[in-house]
Amino acid sequence: MIGGGGEKKTLRLVARYADACNLIPSSPEELRHKLEVLRGHCESVGRDHDTIRKTVAYTGEHATAGDLDAFLRDMEGYTKLGIDTVILCPRLGTTSAWMERFAAPAVERLADLD
């Protein structure tokens, strides 16, 4: 797995060497763009884009602020782009309380996304 989203170096390395990549998009629209760039790099090296597993690290304000509905809208956008794994990266000092208040209910609702 290679993490990052640099379009000139990192995604080129993903296309050439990685079994998986972990992107850090700010929105589903940015993720769509990064995946298109990755697809182009894959075509350049003769690699099937679909052989690379794509994951995201989510640092969005929706999760930090506890806005579960907005977070789920982002996740729905990511799943439509082929993402099946999201790593939550909260920017908080009270991570355990955040997990109880936000992450636990989010997991239950994420299970319902297609």
Biopython code that builds the backbone (N, CA, C, O; Angstrom):
import numpy as np
from Bio.PDB.StructureBuilder import StructureBuilder

atoms = [
    (1, "MET", "N", (0.855, -1.174, 0.000)),
    (1, "MET", "CA", (0.000, 0.000, 0.000)),
    (1, "MET", "C", (0.899, 1.235, 0.000)),
    (1, "MET", "O", (1.879, 1.328, 0.740)),
    (2, "ILE", "N", (0.530, 2.156, -0.843)),
    (2, "ILE", "CA", (1.197, 3.453, -0.872)),
    (2, "ILE", "C", (0.140, 4.492, -0.546)),
    (2, "ILE", "O", (-0.938, 4.502, -1.140)),
    (3, "GLY", "N", (0.456, 5.369, 0.402)),
    (3, "GLY", "CA", (-0.490, 6.396, 0.809)),
    (3, "GLY", "C", (-0.088, 7.766, 0.294)),
    (3, "GLY", "O", (1.095, 8.086, 0.186)),
    (4, "GLY", "N", (-1.085, 8.559, -0.018)),
    (4, "GLY", "CA", (-0.848, 9.915, -0.493)),
    (4, "GLY", "C", (-1.660, 10.173, -1.742)),
    (4, "GLY", "O", (-2.411, 9.312, -2.201)),
    (5, "GLY", "N", (-1.502, 11.358, -2.284)),
    (5, "GLY", "CA", (-2.287, 11.693, -3.463)),
    (5, "GLY", "C", (-1.551, 12.553, -4.461)),
    (5, "GLY", "O", (-2.160, 13.132, -5.361)),
    (6, "GLY", "N", (-0.223, 12.641, -4.304)),
    (6, "GLY", "CA", (0.549, 13.429, -5.252)),
    (6, "GLY", "C", (0.383, 12.878, -6.659)),
    (6, "GLY", "O", (0.626, 11.697, -6.909)),
    (7, "GLU", "N", (-0.028, 13.735, -7.565)),
    (7, "GLU", "CA", (-0.400, 13.271, -8.901)),
    (7, "GLU", "C", (0.789, 12.928, -9.782)),
    (7, "GLU", "O", (0.678, 12.063, -10.651)),
    (8, "LYS", "N", (1.915, 13.580, -9.581)),
    (8, "LYS", "CA", (3.060, 13.345, -10.461)),
    (8, "LYS", "C", (3.930, 12.184, -9.995)),
    (8, "LYS", "O", (4.412, 11.410, -10.822)),
    (9, "LYS", "N", (4.140, 12.046, -8.690)),
    (9, "LYS", "CA", (5.030, 10.989, -8.195)),
    (9, "LYS", "C", (4.280, 9.864, -7.501)),
    (9, "LYS", "O", (4.397, 8.701, -7.889)),
    (10, "THR", "N", (3.516, 10.205, -6.482)),
    (10, "THR", "CA", (2.897, 9.168, -5.659)),
    (10, "THR", "C", (1.959, 8.278, -6.457)),
    (10, "THR", "O", (2.069, 7.053, -6.394)),
    (11, "LEU", "N", (1.038, 8.871, -7.208)),
    (11, "LEU", "CA", (0.089, 8.044, -7.958)),
    (11, "LEU", "C", (0.776, 7.289, -9.086)),
    (11, "LEU", "O", (0.308, 6.221, -9.483)),
    (12, "ARG", "N", (1.864, 7.814, -9.604)),
    (12, "ARG", "CA", (2.655, 7.078, -10.599)),
    (12, "ARG", "C", (3.299, 5.847, -9.949)),
    (12, "ARG", "O", (3.335, 4.773, -10.549)),
    (13, "LEU", "N", (3.805, 6.007, -8.724)),
    (13, "LEU", "CA", (4.365, 4.864, -7.996)),
    (13, "LEU", "C", (3.298, 3.823, -7.694)),
    (13, "LEU", "O", (3.551, 2.621, -7.783)),
    (14, "VAL", "N", (2.104, 4.285, -7.336)),
    (14, "VAL", "CA", (0.988, 3.356, -7.094)),
    (14, "VAL", "C", (0.728, 2.529, -8.347)),
    (14, "VAL", "O", (0.609, 1.306, -8.272)),
    (15, "ALA", "N", (0.641, 3.184, -9.489)),
    (15, "ALA", "CA", (0.349, 2.482, -10.743)),
    (15, "ALA", "C", (1.414, 1.436, -11.054)),
    (15, "ALA", "O", (1.110, 0.371, -11.592)),
    (16, "ARG", "N", (2.633, 1.737, -10.722)),
    (16, "ARG", "CA", (3.737, 0.835, -11.069)),
    (16, "ARG", "C", (3.939, -0.285, -10.054)),
    (16, "ARG", "O", (4.244, -1.413, -10.442)),
    (17, "TYR", "N", (3.775, 0.001, -8.761)),
    (17, "TYR", "CA", (4.227, -0.947, -7.742)),
    (17, "TYR", "C", (3.196, -1.418, -6.728)),
    (17, "TYR", "O", (3.390, -2.481, -6.139)),
    (18, "ALA", "N", (2.132, -0.701, -6.497)),
    (18, "ALA", "CA", (1.280, -0.970, -5.332)),
    (18, "ALA", "C", (0.154, -1.951, -5.613)),
    (18, "ALA", "O", (-0.382, -2.018, -6.719)),
    (19, "ASP", "N", (-0.185, -2.704, -4.588)),
    (19, "ASP", "CA", (-1.390, -3.534, -4.606)),
    (19, "ASP", "C", (-2.580, -2.735, -4.113)),
    (19, "ASP", "O", (-3.730, -3.065, -4.401)),
    (20, "ALA", "N", (-2.286, -1.662, -3.354)),
    (20, "ALA", "CA", (-3.336, -0.830, -2.778)),
    (20, "ALA", "C", (-2.809, 0.589, -2.604)),
    (20, "ALA", "O", (-1.603, 0.821, -2.521)),
    (21, "CYS", "N", (-3.743, 1.527, -2.550)),
    (21, "CYS", "CA", (-3.365, 2.907, -2.259)),
    (21, "CYS", "C", (-4.338, 3.478, -1.250)),
    (21, "CYS", "O", (-5.500, 3.077, -1.188)),
    (22, "ASN", "N", (-3.849, 4.419, -0.462)),
    (22, "ASN", "CA", (-4.683, 5.105, 0.511)),
    (22, "ASN", "C", (-4.634, 6.589, 0.186)),
    (22, "ASN", "O", (-3.611, 7.248, 0.371)),
    (23, "LEU", "N", (-5.755, 7.100, -0.301)),
    (23, "LEU", "CA", (-5.857, 8.498, -0.699)),
    (23, "LEU", "C", (-6.437, 9.321, 0.446)),
    (23, "LEU", "O", (-7.104, 8.782, 1.329)),
    (24, "ILE", "N", (-6.180, 10.624, 0.428)),
    (24, "ILE", "CA", (-6.670, 11.506, 1.477)),
    (24, "ILE", "C", (-7.417, 12.664, 0.818)),
    (24, "ILE", "O", (-6.929, 13.794, 0.799)),
    (25, "PRO", "N", (-8.596, 12.380, 0.281)),
    (25, "PRO", "CA", (-9.345, 13.425, -0.433)),
    (25, "PRO", "C", (-10.094, 14.333, 0.520)),
    (25, "PRO", "O", (-10.394, 13.960, 1.655)),
    (26, "SER", "N", (-10.393, 15.533, 0.039)),
    (26, "SER", "CA", (-11.203, 16.454, 0.829)),
    (26, "SER", "C", (-12.680, 16.346, 0.468)),
    (26, "SER", "O", (-13.536, 16.896, 1.160)),
    (27, "SER", "N", (-12.978, 15.630, -0.627)),
    (27, "SER", "CA", (-14.367, 15.490, -1.071)),
    (27, "SER", "C", (-14.443, 14.352, -2.079)),
    (27, "SER", "O", (-13.422, 13.936, -2.627)),
    (28, "PRO", "N", (-15.651, 13.846, -2.328)),
    (28, "PRO", "CA", (-15.805, 12.850, -3.380)),
    (28, "PRO", "C", (-15.348, 13.372, -4.750)),
    (28, "PRO", "O", (-14.824, 12.608, -5.560)),
    (29, "GLU", "N", (-15.544, 14.662, -5.007)),
    (29, "GLU", "CA", (-15.122, 15.236, -6.292)),
    (29, "GLU", "C", (-13.604, 15.172, -6.441)),
    (29, "GLU", "O", (-13.093, 14.834, -7.509)),
    (30, "GLU", "N", (-12.885, 15.501, -5.361)),
    (30, "GLU", "CA", (-11.423, 15.413, -5.417)),
    (30, "GLU", "C", (-10.981, 13.964, -5.583)),
    (30, "GLU", "O", (-10.037, 13.687, -6.323)),
    (31, "LEU", "N", (-11.654, 13.037, -4.901)),
    (31, "LEU", "CA", (-11.331, 11.621, -5.049)),
    (31, "LEU", "C", (-11.524, 11.176, -6.487)),
    (31, "LEU", "O", (-10.676, 10.466, -7.028)),
    (32, "ARG", "N", (-12.618, 11.577, -7.117)),
    (32, "ARG", "CA", (-12.881, 11.222, -8.513)),
    (32, "ARG", "C", (-11.704, 11.674, -9.386)),
    (32, "ARG", "O", (-11.232, 10.920, -10.237)),
    (33, "HIS", "N", (-11.240, 12.891, -9.172)),
    (33, "HIS", "CA", (-10.113, 13.414, -9.945)),
    (33, "HIS", "C", (-8.849, 12.580, -9.709)),
    (33, "HIS", "O", (-8.163, 12.217, -10.665)),
    (34, "LYS", "N", (-8.537, 12.274, -8.446)),
    (34, "LYS", "CA", (-7.332, 11.485, -8.135)),
    (34, "LYS", "C", (-7.408, 10.106, -8.781)),
    (34, "LYS", "O", (-6.406, 9.603, -9.289)),
    (35, "LEU", "N", (-8.585, 9.492, -8.766)),
    (35, "LEU", "CA", (-8.738, 8.182, -9.391)),
    (35, "LEU", "C", (-8.571, 8.253, -10.908)),
    (35, "LEU", "O", (-8.052, 7.320, -11.522)),
    (36, "GLU", "N", (-9.005, 9.345, -11.506)),
    (36, "GLU", "CA", (-8.791, 9.531, -12.951)),
    (36, "GLU", "C", (-7.312, 9.687, -13.263)),
    (36, "GLU", "O", (-6.823, 9.146, -14.255)),
    (37, "VAL", "N", (-6.599, 10.423, -12.421)),
    (37, "VAL", "CA", (-5.153, 10.564, -12.606)),
    (37, "VAL", "C", (-4.484, 9.195, -12.462)),
    (37, "VAL", "O", (-3.629, 8.831, -13.269)),
    (38, "LEU", "N", (-4.870, 8.446, -11.444)),
    (38, "LEU", "CA", (-4.319, 7.107, -11.248)),
    (38, "LEU", "C", (-4.610, 6.220, -12.454)),
    (38, "LEU", "O", (-3.739, 5.475, -12.903)),
    (39, "ARG", "N", (-5.817, 6.296, -12.973)),
    (39, "ARG", "CA", (-6.178, 5.504, -14.155)),
    (39, "ARG", "C", (-5.252, 5.842, -15.325)),
    (39, "ARG", "O", (-4.810, 4.945, -16.044)),
    (40, "GLY", "N", (-4.960, 7.114, -15.517)),
    (40, "GLY", "CA", (-4.048, 7.530, -16.582)),
    (40, "GLY", "C", (-2.648, 6.969, -16.393)),
    (40, "GLY", "O", (-2.021, 6.527, -17.356)),
    (41, "HIS", "N", (-2.153, 6.983, -15.162)),
    (41, "HIS", "CA", (-0.831, 6.415, -14.890)),
    (41, "HIS", "C", (-0.835, 4.908, -15.137)),
    (41, "HIS", "O", (0.137, 4.356, -15.652)),
    (42, "CYS", "N", (-1.922, 4.251, -14.770)),
    (42, "CYS", "CA", (-2.030, 2.804, -15.011)),
    (42, "CYS", "C", (-1.983, 2.509, -16.509)),
    (42, "CYS", "O", (-1.292, 1.588, -16.943)),
    (43, "GLU", "N", (-2.711, 3.284, -17.288)),
    (43, "GLU", "CA", (-2.697, 3.097, -18.739)),
    (43, "GLU", "C", (-1.292, 3.293, -19.296)),
    (43, "GLU", "O", (-0.882, 2.577, -20.210)),
    (44, "SER", "N", (-0.556, 4.254, -18.755)),
    (44, "SER", "CA", (0.806, 4.536, -19.227)),
    (44, "SER", "C", (1.754, 3.366, -19.004)),
    (44, "SER", "O", (2.674, 3.147, -19.792)),
    (45, "VAL", "N", (1.527, 2.605, -17.916)),
    (45, "VAL", "CA", (2.429, 1.483, -17.618)),
    (45, "VAL", "C", (1.813, 0.132, -17.979)),
    (45, "VAL", "O", (2.398, -0.912, -17.691)),
    (46, "GLY", "N", (0.641, 0.145, -18.605)),
    (46, "GLY", "CA", (0.007, -1.104, -19.021)),
    (46, "GLY", "C", (-0.570, -1.909, -17.872)),
    (46, "GLY", "O", (-0.561, -3.140, -17.907)),
    (47, "ARG", "N", (-1.070, -1.227, -16.856)),
    (47, "ARG", "CA", (-1.619, -1.898, -15.675)),
    (47, "ARG", "C", (-3.127, -1.740, -15.636)),
    (47, "ARG", "O", (-3.659, -0.682, -15.973)),
    (48, "ASP", "N", (-3.807, -2.790, -15.227)),
    (48, "ASP", "CA", (-5.251, -2.740, -15.042)),
    (48, "ASP", "C", (-5.558, -1.963, -13.753)),
    (48, "ASP", "O", (-5.222, -2.408, -12.656)),
    (49, "HIS", "N", (-6.182, -0.835, -13.899)),
    (49, "HIS", "CA", (-6.532, 0.046, -12.773)),
    (49, "HIS", "C", (-7.334, -0.696, -11.710)),
    (49, "HIS", "O", (-7.203, -0.409, -10.520)),
    (50, "ASP", "N", (-8.158, -1.642, -12.127)),
    (50, "ASP", "CA", (-9.032, -2.352, -11.191)),
    (50, "ASP", "C", (-8.283, -3.357, -10.318)),
    (50, "ASP", "O", (-8.869, -3.901, -9.382)),
    (51, "THR", "N", (-6.999, -3.618, -10.599)),
    (51, "THR", "CA", (-6.229, -4.544, -9.760)),
    (51, "THR", "C", (-5.674, -3.853, -8.511)),
    (51, "THR", "O", (-5.105, -4.513, -7.642)),
    (52, "ILE", "N", (-5.833, -2.545, -8.418)),
    (52, "ILE", "CA", (-5.334, -1.790, -7.271)),
    (52, "ILE", "C", (-6.500, -1.519, -6.323)),
    (52, "ILE", "O", (-7.512, -0.946, -6.728)),
    (53, "ARG", "N", (-6.358, -1.924, -5.080)),
    (53, "ARG", "CA", (-7.383, -1.636, -4.079)),
    (53, "ARG", "C", (-7.239, -0.182, -3.660)),
    (53, "ARG", "O", (-6.135, 0.294, -3.398)),
    (54, "LYS", "N", (-8.359, 0.516, -3.600)),
    (54, "LYS", "CA", (-8.355, 1.930, -3.256)),
    (54, "LYS", "C", (-9.057, 2.151, -1.926)),
    (54, "LYS", "O", (-10.197, 1.728, -1.737)),
    (55, "THR", "N", (-8.367, 2.818, -1.005)),
    (55, "THR", "CA", (-8.920, 3.157, 0.298)),
    (55, "THR", "C", (-8.748, 4.663, 0.510)),
    (55, "THR", "O", (-8.009, 5.320, -0.223)),
    (56, "VAL", "N", (-9.428, 5.197, 1.510)),
    (56, "VAL", "CA", (-9.258, 6.614, 1.828)),
    (56, "VAL", "C", (-9.060, 6.790, 3.329)),
    (56, "VAL", "O", (-9.579, 6.027, 4.144)),
    (57, "ALA", "N", (-8.292, 7.823, 3.665)),
    (57, "ALA", "CA", (-8.188, 8.304, 5.040)),
    (57, "ALA", "C", (-9.074, 9.534, 5.110)),
    (57, "ALA", "O", (-8.864, 10.499, 4.375)),
    (58, "TYR", "N", (-10.052, 9.504, 5.979)),
    (58, "TYR", "CA", (-11.025, 10.584, 6.055)),
    (58, "TYR", "C", (-10.687, 11.487, 7.227)),
    (58, "TYR", "O", (-10.709, 11.059, 8.381)),
    (59, "THR", "N", (-10.377, 12.730, 6.927)),
    (59, "THR", "CA", (-10.073, 13.726, 7.952)),
    (59, "THR", "C", (-11.085, 14.863, 7.911)),
    (59, "THR", "O", (-10.850, 15.927, 8.484)),
    (60, "GLY", "N", (-12.190, 14.646, 7.249)),
    (60, "GLY", "CA", (-13.173, 15.696, 7.018)),
    (60, "GLY", "C", (-13.801, 16.258, 8.273)),
    (60, "GLY", "O", (-13.922, 15.579, 9.293)),
    (61, "GLU", "N", (-14.190, 17.498, 8.176)),
    (61, "GLU", "CA", (-14.814, 18.201, 9.288)),
    (61, "GLU", "C", (-16.154, 17.588, 9.690)),
    (61, "GLU", "O", (-16.577, 17.727, 10.838)),
    (62, "HIS", "N", (-16.823, 16.914, 8.757)),
    (62, "HIS", "CA", (-18.127, 16.329, 9.102)),
    (62, "HIS", "C", (-17.987, 15.330, 10.236)),
    (62, "HIS", "O", (-18.815, 15.301, 11.147)),
    (63, "ALA", "N", (-16.949, 14.514, 10.186)),
    (63, "ALA", "CA", (-16.740, 13.542, 11.258)),
    (63, "ALA", "C", (-16.291, 14.236, 12.539)),
    (63, "ALA", "O", (-16.772, 13.914, 13.625)),
    (64, "THR", "N", (-15.377, 15.181, 12.414)),
    (64, "THR", "CA", (-14.877, 15.888, 13.589)),
    (64, "THR", "C", (-16.001, 16.643, 14.291)),
    (64, "THR", "O", (-16.074, 16.658, 15.520)),
    (65, "ALA", "N", (-16.872, 17.265, 13.510)),
    (65, "ALA", "CA", (-17.984, 18.031, 14.076)),
    (65, "ALA", "C", (-19.136, 17.138, 14.538)),
    (65, "ALA", "O", (-20.056, 17.600, 15.214)),
    (66, "GLY", "N", (-19.079, 15.861, 14.169)),
    (66, "GLY", "CA", (-20.139, 14.948, 14.566)),
    (66, "GLY", "C", (-21.379, 15.007, 13.693)),
    (66, "GLY", "O", (-22.453, 14.583, 14.118)),
    (67, "ASP", "N", (-21.248, 15.528, 12.477)),
    (67, "ASP", "CA", (-22.380, 15.621, 11.549)),
    (67, "ASP", "C", (-22.488, 14.301, 10.776)),
    (67, "ASP", "O", (-21.948, 14.157, 9.679)),
    (68, "LEU", "N", (-23.184, 13.364, 11.367)),
    (68, "LEU", "CA", (-23.273, 12.017, 10.815)),
    (68, "LEU", "C", (-23.919, 11.995, 9.435)),
    (68, "LEU", "O", (-23.466, 11.257, 8.560)),
    (69, "ASP", "N", (-24.959, 12.781, 9.224)),
    (69, "ASP", "CA", (-25.628, 12.787, 7.922)),
    (69, "ASP", "C", (-24.700, 13.295, 6.820)),
    (69, "ASP", "O", (-24.654, 12.709, 5.738)),
    (70, "ALA", "N", (-23.964, 14.368, 7.076)),
    (70, "ALA", "CA", (-23.025, 14.900, 6.076)),
    (70, "ALA", "C", (-21.887, 13.912, 5.835)),
    (70, "ALA", "O", (-21.459, 13.723, 4.696)),
    (71, "PHE", "N", (-21.397, 13.283, 6.899)),
    (71, "PHE", "CA", (-20.361, 12.263, 6.758)),
    (71, "PHE", "C", (-20.843, 11.119, 5.869)),
    (71, "PHE", "O", (-20.115, 10.664, 4.987)),
    (72, "LEU", "N", (-22.069, 10.657, 6.103)),
    (72, "LEU", "CA", (-22.610, 9.556, 5.307)),
    (72, "LEU", "C", (-22.804, 9.954, 3.846)),
    (72, "LEU", "O", (-22.656, 9.116, 2.957)),
    (73, "ARG", "N", (-23.133, 11.221, 3.586)),
    (73, "ARG", "CA", (-23.207, 11.680, 2.190)),
    (73, "ARG", "C", (-21.838, 11.575, 1.524)),
    (73, "ARG", "O", (-21.735, 11.135, 0.379)),
    (74, "ASP", "N", (-20.784, 11.978, 2.240)),
    (74, "ASP", "CA", (-19.430, 11.815, 1.703)),
    (74, "ASP", "C", (-19.130, 10.344, 1.458)),
    (74, "ASP", "O", (-18.602, 9.985, 0.405)),
    (75, "MET", "N", (-19.461, 9.490, 2.423)),
    (75, "MET", "CA", (-19.157, 8.061, 2.290)),
    (75, "MET", "C", (-19.915, 7.445, 1.120)),
    (75, "MET", "O", (-19.386, 6.591, 0.408)),
    (76, "GLU", "N", (-21.146, 7.881, 0.928)),
    (76, "GLU", "CA", (-21.914, 7.377, -0.216)),
    (76, "GLU", "C", (-21.223, 7.758, -1.516)),
    (76, "GLU", "O", (-21.157, 6.953, -2.444)),
    (77, "GLY", "N", (-20.711, 8.973, -1.588)),
    (77, "GLY", "CA", (-19.956, 9.391, -2.772)),
    (77, "GLY", "C", (-18.703, 8.557, -2.974)),
    (77, "GLY", "O", (-18.359, 8.209, -4.104)),
    (78, "TYR", "N", (-18.018, 8.236, -1.880)),
    (78, "TYR", "CA", (-16.807, 7.416, -1.984)),
    (78, "TYR", "C", (-17.138, 5.991, -2.418)),
    (78, "TYR", "O", (-16.436, 5.418, -3.250)),
    (79, "THR", "N", (-18.206, 5.416, -1.858)),
    (79, "THR", "CA", (-18.545, 4.045, -2.246)),
    (79, "THR", "C", (-18.934, 3.963, -3.719)),
    (79, "THR", "O", (-18.650, 2.967, -4.384)),
    (80, "LYS", "N", (-19.578, 4.999, -4.224)),
    (80, "LYS", "CA", (-19.936, 5.008, -5.641)),
    (80, "LYS", "C", (-18.697, 5.060, -6.534)),
    (80, "LYS", "O", (-18.762, 4.711, -7.713)),
    (81, "LEU", "N", (-17.574, 5.496, -5.971)),
    (81, "LEU", "CA", (-16.328, 5.548, -6.728)),
    (81, "LEU", "C", (-15.476, 4.295, -6.518)),
    (81, "LEU", "O", (-14.356, 4.211, -7.022)),
    (82, "GLY", "N", (-16.010, 3.319, -5.769)),
    (82, "GLY", "CA", (-15.313, 2.050, -5.604)),
    (82, "GLY", "C", (-14.528, 1.904, -4.311)),
    (82, "GLY", "O", (-13.776, 0.942, -4.156)),
    (83, "ILE", "N", (-14.684, 2.830, -3.387)),
    (83, "ILE", "CA", (-13.971, 2.743, -2.108)),
    (83, "ILE", "C", (-14.754, 1.831, -1.176)),
    (83, "ILE", "O", (-15.957, 2.008, -0.987)),
    (84, "ASP", "N", (-14.061, 0.846, -0.589)),
    (84, "ASP", "CA", (-14.740, -0.034, 0.357)),
    (84, "ASP", "C", (-14.124, 0.008, 1.747)),
    (84, "ASP", "O", (-14.612, -0.655, 2.662)),
    (85, "THR", "N", (-13.055, 0.783, 1.914)),
    (85, "THR", "CA", (-12.416, 0.916, 3.216)),
    (85, "THR", "C", (-12.117, 2.383, 3.475)),
    (85, "THR", "O", (-11.494, 3.057, 2.655)),
    (86, "VAL", "N", (-12.569, 2.872, 4.626)),
    (86, "VAL", "CA", (-12.313, 4.245, 5.040)),
    (86, "VAL", "C", (-11.647, 4.203, 6.406)),
    (86, "VAL", "O", (-12.123, 3.540, 7.327)),
    (87, "ILE", "N", (-10.555, 4.911, 6.518)),
    (87, "ILE", "CA", (-9.835, 5.019, 7.785)),
    (87, "ILE", "C", (-10.175, 6.388, 8.361)),
    (87, "ILE", "O", (-9.829, 7.414, 7.775)),
    (88, "LEU", "N", (-10.851, 6.407, 9.505)),
    (88, "LEU", "CA", (-11.232, 7.672, 10.131)),
    (88, "LEU", "C", (-10.049, 8.241, 10.903)),
    (88, "LEU", "O", (-9.406, 7.541, 11.686)),
    (89, "CYS", "N", (-9.778, 9.499, 10.676)),
    (89, "CYS", "CA", (-8.657, 10.194, 11.317)),
    (89, "CYS", "C", (-9.174, 11.444, 12.013)),
    (89, "CYS", "O", (-9.042, 12.545, 11.478)),
    (90, "PRO", "N", (-9.760, 11.295, 13.194)),
    (90, "PRO", "CA", (-10.306, 12.476, 13.868)),
    (90, "PRO", "C", (-9.196, 13.383, 14.371)),
    (90, "PRO", "O", (-8.125, 12.923, 14.767)),
    (91, "ARG", "N", (-9.470, 14.672, 14.348)),
    (91, "ARG", "CA", (-8.513, 15.647, 14.859)),
    (91, "ARG", "C", (-9.028, 16.176, 16.197)),
    (91, "ARG", "O", (-9.424, 17.335, 16.322)),
    (92, "LEU", "N", (-9.009, 15.302, 17.173)),
    (92, "LEU", "CA", (-9.567, 15.653, 18.477)),
    (92, "LEU", "C", (-8.632, 15.231, 19.590)),
    (92, "LEU", "O", (-7.780, 14.361, 19.413)),
    (93, "GLY", "N", (-8.803, 15.854, 20.728)),
    (93, "GLY", "CA", (-8.045, 15.458, 21.897)),
    (93, "GLY", "C", (-8.765, 14.404, 22.728)),
    (93, "GLY", "O", (-8.152, 13.767, 23.583)),
    (94, "THR", "N", (-10.062, 14.213, 22.485)),
    (94, "THR", "CA", (-10.863, 13.255, 23.259)),
    (94, "THR", "C", (-11.366, 12.155, 22.336)),
    (94, "THR", "O", (-12.567, 12.021, 22.104)),
    (95, "THR", "N", (-10.446, 11.384, 21.822)),
    (95, "THR", "CA", (-10.780, 10.385, 20.818)),
    (95, "THR", "C", (-11.787, 9.354, 21.315)),
    (95, "THR", "O", (-12.699, 8.991, 20.572)),
    (96, "SER", "N", (-11.650, 8.873, 22.546)),
    (96, "SER", "CA", (-12.566, 7.824, 23.018)),
    (96, "SER", "C", (-14.004, 8.337, 23.108)),
    (96, "SER", "O", (-14.930, 7.609, 22.752)),
    (97, "ALA", "N", (-14.211, 9.555, 23.568)),
    (97, "ALA", "CA", (-15.565, 10.116, 23.614)),
    (97, "ALA", "C", (-16.116, 10.298, 22.213)),
    (97, "ALA", "O", (-17.299, 10.055, 21.973)),
    (98, "TRP", "N", (-15.261, 10.729, 21.274)),
    (98, "TRP", "CA", (-15.679, 10.891, 19.881)),
    (98, "TRP", "C", (-16.093, 9.549, 19.294)),
    (98, "TRP", "O", (-17.076, 9.467, 18.556)),
    (99, "MET", "N", (-15.348, 8.497, 19.618)),
    (99, "MET", "CA", (-15.687, 7.170, 19.093)),
    (99, "MET", "C", (-17.065, 6.734, 19.562)),
    (99, "MET", "O", (-17.839, 6.180, 18.782)),
    (100, "GLU", "N", (-17.376, 6.975, 20.811)),
    (100, "GLU", "CA", (-18.682, 6.594, 21.334)),
    (100, "GLU", "C", (-19.795, 7.441, 20.730)),
    (100, "GLU", "O", (-20.857, 6.919, 20.390)),
    (101, "ARG", "N", (-19.557, 8.751, 20.595)),
    (101, "ARG", "CA", (-20.583, 9.676, 20.131)),
    (101, "ARG", "C", (-20.792, 9.628, 18.625)),
    (101, "ARG", "O", (-21.921, 9.767, 18.154)),
    (102, "PHE", "N", (-19.705, 9.430, 17.856)),
    (102, "PHE", "CA", (-19.801, 9.519, 16.397)),
    (102, "PHE", "C", (-19.492, 8.201, 15.696)),
    (102, "PHE", "O", (-20.292, 7.730, 14.888)),
    (103, "ALA", "N", (-18.349, 7.606, 15.993)),
    (103, "ALA", "CA", (-17.905, 6.435, 15.224)),
    (103, "ALA", "C", (-18.836, 5.235, 15.382)),
    (103, "ALA", "O", (-19.152, 4.571, 14.395)),
    (104, "ALA", "N", (-19.269, 4.952, 16.581)),
    (104, "ALA", "CA", (-20.147, 3.790, 16.780)),
    (104, "ALA", "C", (-21.442, 3.916, 15.981)),
    (104, "ALA", "O", (-21.807, 2.972, 15.281)),
    (105, "PRO", "N", (-22.154, 5.046, 16.059)),
    (105, "PRO", "CA", (-23.356, 5.177, 15.233)),
    (105, "PRO", "C", (-23.038, 5.198, 13.728)),
    (105, "PRO", "O", (-23.829, 4.719, 12.916)),
    (106, "ALA", "N", (-21.887, 5.751, 13.369)),
    (106, "ALA", "CA", (-21.517, 5.796, 11.954)),
    (106, "ALA", "C", (-21.326, 4.388, 11.392)),
    (106, "ALA", "O", (-21.762, 4.100, 10.277)),
    (107, "VAL", "N", (-20.685, 3.520, 12.151)),
    (107, "VAL", "CA", (-20.469, 2.147, 11.687)),
    (107, "VAL", "C", (-21.792, 1.454, 11.413)),
    (107, "VAL", "O", (-21.941, 0.753, 10.412)),
    (108, "GLU", "N", (-22.749, 1.652, 12.306)),
    (108, "GLU", "CA", (-24.065, 1.032, 12.107)),
    (108, "GLU", "C", (-24.713, 1.515, 10.822)),
    (108, "GLU", "O", (-25.297, 0.716, 10.090)),
    (109, "ARG", "N", (-24.620, 2.803, 10.534)),
    (109, "ARG", "CA", (-25.262, 3.345, 9.334)),
    (109, "ARG", "C", (-24.457, 3.049, 8.072)),
    (109, "ARG", "O", (-25.030, 2.916, 6.991)),
    (110, "LEU", "N", (-23.142, 2.946, 8.199)),
    (110, "LEU", "CA", (-22.321, 2.609, 7.039)),
    (110, "LEU", "C", (-22.660, 1.221, 6.505)),
    (110, "LEU", "O", (-22.578, 0.976, 5.301)),
    (111, "ALA", "N", (-23.030, 0.340, 7.382)),
    (111, "ALA", "CA", (-23.369, -1.025, 6.969)),
    (111, "ALA", "C", (-24.552, -1.036, 5.994)),
    (111, "ALA", "O", (-24.716, -1.989, 5.232)),
    (112, "ASP", "N", (-25.362, 0.002, 6.016)),
    (112, "ASP", "CA", (-26.523, 0.072, 5.129)),
    (112, "ASP", "C", (-26.225, 0.632, 3.740)),
    (112, "ASP", "O", (-27.065, 0.554, 2.843)),
    (113, "LEU", "N", (-25.017, 1.201, 3.560)),
    (113, "LEU", "CA", (-24.669, 1.758, 2.236)),
    (113, "LEU", "C", (-24.395, 0.635, 1.246)),
    (113, "LEU", "O", (-23.859, -0.411, 1.612)),
    (114, "ASP", "N", (-24.762, 0.859, 0.009)),
    (114, "ASP", "CA", (-24.472, -0.126, -1.051)),
    (114, "ASP", "C", (-23.131, 0.154, -1.658)),
    (114, "ASP", "O", (-22.703, -0.560, -2.565)),
]
sb = StructureBuilder()
sb.init_structure("model")
sb.init_model(0)
sb.init_chain("A")
sb.init_seg("    ")
for serial, (resi, resn, name, xyz) in enumerate(atoms, 1):
    if name == "N":
        sb.init_residue(resn, " ", resi, " ")
    sb.init_atom(name, np.array(xyz, "f"), 0.0, 1.0, " ", f" {name:<3s}", serial, name[0])
structure = sb.get_structure()
